[in-house]
Amino acid sequence: MKNNFAKIFLSVLLAAPLAGCLGSLKTLKVLDFTDQRVGDLAITKKVTGKRDFLFFSTTKMTIFLDGNVQGVITDYQGNPIEGVTVKVQADSGKSKTADAGVDEFAATGEGAKSSLNLYFSPGISDSMGLYNIHFSLPVTDDEVDVRGKLVYNPGWEQQRLNLGKAYEPQMKTSPFRLYYNLDTGFLAFGEGVRSTVVQPVGEGKGRMQNLPGAAAPEPLKPAASGNMPGIGPNPEEDLFKGFDFGQ
């Protein structure tokens, strides 16, 4: 009889924390104020550590917000550009964080056996110029509040040194803030000061002077029939000179 009572008592103690971890996942609500900049949202639970009790231990679960930040990469004429990388560097979140690299950031949670991660995977533009940065962010006090910056094609200088050409981004970085409230569903994504390219048009006449500033680069002319641009009579001299990024 005493053994049965002890087993029941231990079962109740074990079931209580598990019920709190697995039975409180909230319904996803979204009031999108990002103009579809952030999408594909989902609420998940992940193991972030364990809790030790007197006779047993249980896993610690944390709610995460998963989704994508999307954007478009084009040239000066609005043509989509494929193969450009966009990364995230997170500065801070609602939980205490420490930088652990460009793409993933780790934070120590309660106790030495638990941790929280702010995760952003790099996005690469496709044939339509569209990129998606997948993120998985812990929900703390029913909120996600992360600041950082978007880094556009961060390896363009190294690529130019290695290959002789690369896509140089007009805007190298832009600060952002991603906020989500689990109770209200309020979703916001704000970017800081962004640069806008303009070019002078028209001609100065009389007392009117030409506007300062540089015009957009001229589009490349079609290659002459016979040889590709950059390739001489002997195409085996340099295989990479025949490829052009369109700038």
HELIX and SHEET records of a PDB file:
HELIX    1   1 LYS A    2  LEU A   22  1                                  21    
HELIX    2   2 TRP A  156  LEU A  163  1                                   8    
HELIX    3   3 LEU A  239  GLY A  242  5                                   4    
SHEET    1   A 6 LEU A  31  ASP A  32  0                                        
SHEET    2   A 6 PHE A 186  GLU A 191  1                                        
SHEET    3   A 6 THR A 173  ASN A 181 -1                                        
SHEET    4   A 6 GLU A 143  TYR A 152 -1                                        
SHEET    5   A 6 THR A  85  SER A  92 -1                                        
SHEET    6   A 6 GLY A 123  ILE A 124 -1                                        
SHEET    1   B 5 VAL A  38  ASP A  52  0                                        
SHEET    2   B 5 SER A  57  VAL A  72 -1                                        
SHEET    3   B 5 LEU A 130  PRO A 138 -1                                        
SHEET    4   B 5 SER A 115  PHE A 120 -1                                        
SHEET    5   B 5 GLU A 104  THR A 108 -1                                        
END                                                                             
